[in-house]
């Protein structure tokens, strides 16, 4: 073997040992040292559109969200949520929230953060808007309920209360306690 071949073999051996050593030193020492779960056990969607159906299988409502992610405990977390009933249901209300949770095998949707329930009328004076920080929506029963503080605006009038039960298909709102209002002609 020539001196040049020996030099090349030695250099290649040193490079192989060096790369092995560097790869070994950069690897995590233990699985517990990893600060996050490297395996995702569910699914996630961007710009999600989930359809809810009635008992007869027809479209009842749709949930649109910027992000939806299935969690380990059989729930789906949504962010930037819009819920609309189908035109056939004759429910004119739209629900908007920062976040929502849908539990598997439970039709109730829990909404959190800047929750708004809006019914747009023929003109802005006819609009009705309900605001709260937390709301439980039973979309198949058309029921929205909260025990949190609620503000309701209809036109120039405003009412606040603690707790509310709303029947969205009947346009009925029941305020539970601490009702205060500003009614101007």
NORGICOR-V72120 format. One record per residue. PSI is psi in radians with two decimals (NA if undefined). OMEGA is omega in degrees with one decimal (999 if undefined). Layout:
psi->PSI omega->OMEGA
psi->PSI omega->OMEGA
//
This chain:
psi->2.41 omega->-176.1
psi->2.76 omega->179.2
psi->-0.56 omega->179.2
psi->-0.75 omega->178.7
psi->-0.67 omega->178.2
psi->-0.72 omega->179.7
psi->-0.77 omega->179.1
psi->-0.74 omega->179.5
psi->-0.75 omega->179.2
psi->-0.79 omega->179.8
psi->-0.74 omega->177.6
psi->-0.68 omega->178.2
psi->-0.74 omega->178.5
psi->-0.73 omega->178.8
psi->-0.72 omega->179.6
psi->-0.78 omega->179.1
psi->-0.71 omega->179.3
psi->-0.77 omega->179.9
psi->-0.64 omega->175.7
psi->-0.76 omega->-179.3
psi->-0.76 omega->179.8
psi->-0.74 omega->179.2
psi->-0.69 omega->179.9
psi->-0.68 omega->-177.5
psi->-0.40 omega->179.1
psi->-0.21 omega->-180.0
psi->2.52 omega->176.4
psi->2.45 omega->-177.7
psi->-0.55 omega->-175.7
psi->2.67 omega->178.9
psi->-0.56 omega->-177.4
psi->-0.28 omega->-179.9
psi->-0.25 omega->-179.8
psi->2.18 omega->-173.3
psi->0.00 omega->-178.2
psi->2.81 omega->178.1
psi->2.06 omega->-175.6
psi->-0.19 omega->-179.8
psi->2.17 omega->176.6
psi->2.20 omega->-172.9
psi->-0.02 omega->-178.8
psi->-2.74 omega->179.8
psi->2.87 omega->171.2
psi->2.64 omega->-178.6
psi->2.49 omega->170.6
psi->2.42 omega->-177.4
psi->1.00 omega->-175.5
psi->2.58 omega->174.3
psi->1.92 omega->-178.0
psi->2.30 omega->-179.0
psi->2.33 omega->176.0
psi->2.37 omega->-177.2
psi->2.72 omega->176.1
psi->-3.06 omega->-178.8
psi->-0.52 omega->-179.6
psi->0.01 omega->177.5
psi->-0.04 omega->179.1
psi->2.74 omega->-179.4
psi->2.22 omega->179.4
psi->-0.80 omega->-178.4
psi->2.91 omega->174.5
psi->2.52 omega->176.0
psi->2.15 omega->172.9
psi->2.37 omega->-179.2
psi->2.62 omega->176.7
psi->-0.60 omega->-178.3
psi->2.42 omega->174.8
psi->2.38 omega->-178.6
psi->2.28 omega->176.7
psi->2.32 omega->179.8
psi->2.91 omega->-178.0
psi->-0.48 omega->-176.2
psi->0.54 omega->172.6
psi->0.72 omega->174.3
psi->2.80 omega->177.6
psi->2.25 omega->177.8
psi->2.27 omega->178.7
psi->2.63 omega->170.8
psi->2.61 omega->-177.9
psi->1.29 omega->-168.7
psi->2.43 omega->170.2
psi->2.21 omega->177.6
psi->2.23 omega->179.9
psi->2.43 omega->173.5
psi->2.69 omega->179.3
psi->2.65 omega->178.0
psi->-0.54 omega->-179.3
psi->-0.38 omega->-178.2
psi->-0.24 omega->-178.8
psi->0.61 omega->175.3
psi->1.89 omega->-173.1
psi->0.11 omega->-174.8
psi->2.48 omega->173.0
psi->2.40 omega->-178.7
psi->2.30 omega->-179.9
psi->2.44 omega->178.1
psi->2.78 omega->175.9
psi->-0.67 omega->-176.7
psi->2.72 omega->177.8
psi->2.71 omega->177.2
psi->2.34 omega->175.5
psi->2.03 omega->-179.5
psi->2.38 omega->177.9
psi->2.46 omega->-179.5
psi->0.34 omega->176.5
psi->2.05 omega->-175.4
psi->-0.19 omega->-177.7
psi->2.42 omega->175.7
psi->2.19 omega->178.0
psi->2.16 omega->-179.0
psi->2.47 omega->-176.8
psi->2.60 omega->171.9
psi->1.87 omega->177.2
psi->0.93 omega->179.7
psi->2.28 omega->177.2
psi->2.35 omega->172.2
psi->2.08 omega->-171.0
psi->2.33 omega->172.7
psi->1.82 omega->-178.1
psi->2.21 omega->178.4
psi->-2.95 omega->-179.4
psi->-0.53 omega->177.8
psi->2.88 omega->179.2
psi->-0.48 omega->178.0
psi->-0.36 omega->-179.4
psi->-0.03 omega->-179.6
psi->2.52 omega->172.2
psi->2.31 omega->-178.9
psi->2.27 omega->177.5
psi->2.30 omega->179.7
psi->2.41 omega->175.5
psi->3.03 omega->178.4
psi->-0.26 omega->-177.6
psi->2.40 omega->-178.4
psi->2.44 omega->172.3
psi->2.15 omega->-178.1
psi->2.21 omega->172.9
psi->1.54 omega->-170.0
psi->-0.55 omega->-179.3
psi->-0.42 omega->178.0
psi->-0.07 omega->-179.8
psi->0.54 omega->-176.2
psi->2.31 omega->173.4
psi->2.30 omega->-175.0
psi->2.52 omega->174.5
psi->2.70 omega->171.7
psi->0.07 omega->-179.8
psi->3.06 omega->176.4
psi->2.42 omega->-177.7
psi->2.44 omega->171.2
psi->2.26 omega->179.4
psi->2.20 omega->175.7
psi->2.30 omega->171.9
psi->1.88 omega->-173.9
psi->-2.25 omega->179.8
psi->-0.05 omega->-176.9
psi->2.67 omega->-176.8
psi->2.46 omega->177.4
psi->2.42 omega->173.3
psi->2.68 omega->-180.0
psi->2.96 omega->171.5
psi->1.95 omega->179.6
psi->2.54 omega->-178.0
psi->2.57 omega->170.9
psi->2.08 omega->-177.0
psi->2.34 omega->172.8
psi->1.81 omega->-170.9
psi->-0.49 omega->-180.0
psi->-0.32 omega->178.1
psi->-0.10 omega->-175.0
psi->0.73 omega->178.0
psi->2.35 omega->179.1
psi->2.20 omega->176.8
psi->2.12 omega->178.2
psi->2.44 omega->-170.2
psi->-0.78 omega->-175.0
psi->2.88 omega->175.3
psi->0.84 omega->-176.8
psi->2.24 omega->177.1
psi->2.50 omega->-177.5
psi->2.85 omega->175.2
psi->1.84 omega->-178.9
psi->2.04 omega->178.2
psi->2.51 omega->-179.0
psi->NA omega->999
//
